[in-house]
Structures are given as C-alpha cells and as structure tokens.
Amino acid sequence: MDPGKAIFETVEKLRQRRTAPLVLELDLTEGLTQGPPSDPLAALLSMRKPRLSDVLAGLKRARQDSRVKALIVKIGGNPIGLATVQELRQAVIEFRASGKQTVAFAETFGEFGAGTIPYFLASAFDRVYLQPSGDVGLTGVVLEQRFLKNALGKLGVDYEIGQRHEYKTAANTFTQDHMTEPHRESMARIVESITEQIVAGIADGRRLDPGKVRELIDRGPFIGAEAVDAGLVDGLAYRDEVYGEVKRAAGEDSLLQYVSRYHRTSAVKKLPHPTADGIALVHGDGAIRTGRSGRSPLGGGGAMGSDTISAALRAARRDEHVKAVVFRVDSPGGSYVASDTVWREVVLTRKVKPVIVSMGDVAASGGYFVSMAADVIVAQPGTLTGSIGVLGGKPVLSELLEKLGVDTDHVAQGANAGMFSTSRGFSPEQWERVNAWLDRIYDDFVGKVAEARDLSRERAHELARGRVWTGADARAGGLVDELGGLEDALQLARKRVGLAEDAPVRVYPRLNPLERLRGPESSDDKAAALARVRLDSWGPLARLSAELGLPATGPLALPAWYTIR
C-alpha cells in the first residue's frame, strides 16, 4: 500500500472524528458513583461506573455543542437512589430543551420485580423503548421494615435502648414487633411525598393526567405490549434497532461516545489556568466516623471520616483561589463526635468564604448535622433528610449466653466499669447516665439547628424529634433552602462570589502524585485528607453485624432500609 495514501487516510479519519456528529451515550446498568474515588480500592470498584458530576457537567456542556445531536441512555436494574435519579432527570430535561433528541432504552424495568424508580427516570426522555421481552414494573412506592424483637427474644437477646424522641425509630427494629404510631405516621408521609413527586414527573414526561398515572400504578406491573397500549413506552425494540434509528437521525457518519468520555475530552480542550479562581467541591459520602475516610477490602460501603473531610475543608479554606465551597453530602449519619468535628470545620470555613451544601440521596441524622451550618442547603425533593435526634443503648446477651452454656465472670473497679458490657443490663444509676448522654446530644443538635436555620428552639424541636423528611417537606419546614442538584449548588456558589458561569470546579483535596506518596507533614497538611483502606473484620456482613449490635455505627444514624430505589 502506498505510504502516502495510508497517511492521508489516517489523517482523514482523525478529521472526521473531530467533526462528525455525536450521539452521546450513558450506560446506567452498573449504576453511578457520586464523587471521585477516595482510595485505590474505590478506584478499582468504580472503574465501570460513570461519575455523576462528569455526567451532569458533560450534558450541560453538550447543550451548547452543535456537534451533539442526541442522547441515548440505557437504564438497567442496578438501583440508583431517588434523589440521584431526580438530578439525572433534570439534566435530561434541560438537554431536551436545547432541541436535541433524547431516548431511553431498557431491556426491562424490573424483571418480575419493582421498576418504579428506573421508569420514573425514563419518563423524562422524548422517547422510551423497551426490549420486546421486557416489562414495566411500575408498582408504586413501599417502605418495609422487619422487626427482630420476637426472633431475638427466642434466642435470649434483649435490647436496652433510649431514643430522642418518638420519631427516632431506628431502634424499633429491636424493641418493637410492629410500627408505633409515630413510626407509621413518618413513613406514611415519606411514601406519600415520594409518590406525589413520581406521579407528577411521569405525568409531565408522558403527557398524561396525574389521575391516570395513579390508576396505572395501581394496575402495574405491565407486560411490554400492555405498557405500549397504556402510553408508558413508545415502542418495543432491541438495542440494535434503537441505536441504529438514533444514529441514522443524527447522520450516517455520526459517532457514539459515552457522556463521561465526552466531558473529559472537552474539559481537556478548555483547561482553566491552574491558578484561576474557582469553586472547591468536597465530597462526604457514607456513614460518618472518626478518623479517615475509606472502605473495607472485604466489601460493604465506604465511610466519611471526620479527619479526611475536615482536612479537605481546611485546604479549601486556605486556598486563596477558592472563592466558595460546595460540600456534597450523601450520608445516613453515624458518630455524633465525628459529625460535630465536621460541623465545626463548616462553621470555620463559612467565616472565610461561602459554603453551599448539596444533598444526595440521603443526608439525615449525622448527615444533616454536618450540613446545617452551611450558608445554603440544596436538596432534591426526594432526598431523605432531617432525622434530628439520637439513640443509644446495647443488646443484653445474658440469656443467650446461658442457653449456649457460656459463663461470664468479671473483676472491676468503679461502679460503672462494666456499664457497656452486653453480659448484663443497665442498672438504674447507669440508665441515668445514658439518659443524660442522650439529652446532652439532643439538646446540642436542636440548639445548633435553631441557630443555623434561624428558628426558635421550640420550632426546631417540633421539626426534630428524630423525624425523617423528604427534601420537599424539609424545604417547606425550613430545614432546606432550595430544591435542586449538584449543578444548581455549583451555580449558586459561583453567583454568590461573582464568578462566571463556567468558572472551574476543583475537587478537594487537590494533591499531586508526590504529595500522595510522601504523606502529610501535619494534620494541617492537605495530604491529611487522603482516605485509607479500612480493615473492618465484618466486611459485607457489616450491616447485619450492626443490626445485631456487634459494632456500634453511632448514635446519629438513619437505618439503611429508608433508601428509596
């Protein structure tokens, strides 16, 4: 082959790739990650998952890019939280408003299972296609809790737990055999609020009457052909048919490119100056604990370490090129002490520059504690937040140990030296200390809420009492300022400090490879914000062990079963 011809053809192909129309693609079958990986293990586990911030920024940029003609999203069964789905829906709606085509494709919305939240996401698109063998599991919203009191009682396990107040129901799993009235009231309102949001979204996206949507939910799930007849999907087709149709409409020479790849290549072309003024983005994900963030190599979720988050906030606070901080919180809570440590750093940062909190799927209990001192709190309507309360106690295993033939003896000095032993219950004097501890934490929590949210203490207590709220209801009650997502929080931060709409966003801590290797010089060094791999012994059984009382997750924690997927 003529070398000159080969070079010409190679150059021509590169030119075509730079100028050909683009069809952006987003594959959600593996789910999403919220922020950048905090440690090598997290990087490995998230290799195949797109990052939410990349997707949002990429779709925002694509709205103004004449090369981008369409967006195809493959929606899978991997559960994505409701608030994250709402962020994606808003990004898709804004992309549609720019005149570009949007198509959702699913092999199934729940294979003989629930698919309400995935379908809710799909309803934001121009067209929705379903594989002929697929179904639409539009069945509504349910929050279900199992109660272990009777089962544990048969084993000889009792729980002694105090809580502040009646809506702080995480301990009910162990102390009740059914929902208490406050428990049922709180959960019923959450389900009602979420259903209202889903009905409104589907009605708007599919141009249906809200009453008709509620009727369809009561009739679901739907076989594919039934979903077409009901107006829930536009057609039954396989992937090759859907993708082929979209690419033909975009142009025969159009190219398919992942949104995350598009964002990264576009961002490289428009790299801001290293010292350009911008916004710091700090991610706080997972259960809150003292020490450094990280995850177990044996499985289980990650953790938000107070040392890591505090160091990141200090680094952003001291950087003269950071004009505002956006703190992204996605956490059910955990340790009171760790939450208070992060709260203090938010307070100190706010004295120097604005702090905007963007809440993810859940920012409740300790997750609300670390958020409440911000200048502005932004949440999605479906975010679970609040849970301003506290609980604490222990399992008593004396009867179980006796059944197993395990004898316990002890030697101690100090009247309360064995207070936290699971071999015996609390004495009246020890209960007095437990209640004093619970009262102190609750009073501190409510007092800080009242001050931060400019509420009377009485009103703060009324909104607290351990009750979980959706973002929509939290905004109505004054616990949240704005409804929106991460991009809304970033734009709000830019506006507050007079930066341009495209001012850069930098994830903190910003560390070069050498800084990562050498380690921190002190706790004030930004390298102190590095996460670590935690050697937790329970690994994937961490949740079960927590429910059995084996390790304490902390007094400010929201039960995992609250998650809406």
Sequence and secondary structure as in RCSB ss.txt:
>XXXX:A:sequence
MDPGKAIFETVEKLRQRRTAPLVLELDLTEGLTQGPPSDPLAALLSMRKPRLSDVLAGLKRARQDSRVKALIVKI
GGNPIGLATVQELRQAVIEFRASGKQTVAFAETFGEFGAGTIPYFLASAFDRVYLQPSGDVGLTGVVLEQRFLKN
ALGKLGVDYEIGQRHEYKTAANTFTQDHMTEPHRESMARIVESITEQIVAGIADGRRLDPGKVRELIDRGPFIGA
EAVDAGLVDGLAYRDEVYGEVKRAAGEDSLLQYVSRYHRTSAVKKLPHPTADGIALVHGDGAIRTGRSGRSPLGG
GGAMGSDTISAALRAARRDEHVKAVVFRVDSPGGSYVASDTVWREVVLTRKVKPVIVSMGDVAASGGYFVSMAAD
VIVAQPGTLTGSIGVLGGKPVLSELLEKLGVDTDHVAQGANAGMFSTSRGFSPEQWERVNAWLDRIYDDFVGKVA
EARDLSRERAHELARGRVWTGADARAGGLVDELGGLEDALQLARKRVGLAEDAPVRVYPRLNPLERLRGPESSDD
KAAALARVRLDSWGPLARLSAELGLPATGPLALPAWYTIR
>XXXX:A:secstr
  HHHHHHHHHHHHHHHHHS EEEEEE TT  BSSS SSHHHHHHTTTS BHHHHHHHHHHHTT TTEEEEEEE 
 SS   HHHHHHHHHHHHHHHHTT EEEEEES BSSSS  HHHHHHHTTSSEEEE TT EE            HH
HHHHHT EEEEEEESTT  TTHHHH SS  HHHHHHHHHHHHHHHHHHHHHHHHHHT  HHHHHHHHHH  EEHH
HHHHTTS SEE  HHHHHHHHHHHH TT EEEEHHHHHHHHHHHT   TT  EEEEEEEESEEESS  EE TTSS
 EEEEHHHHHHHHHHHHH TTEEEEEEEEEE EE HHHHHHHHHHHHHHHTTS EEEEEEEEEETHHHHTTTTSS
EEEE TT EEE   EEEEEEE HHHHHHTT       SSTTTTTT TTS   HHHHHHHHHHHHHHHHHHHHHHH
HHTT  HHHHHHH TT EEEHHHHHHHTS SEE  HHHHHHHHHHHTT  TT  EEESS   HHHHHH  SSTTS
GGGG  EE   SSGGGHHHHHHTTSS   SEE  GGG   
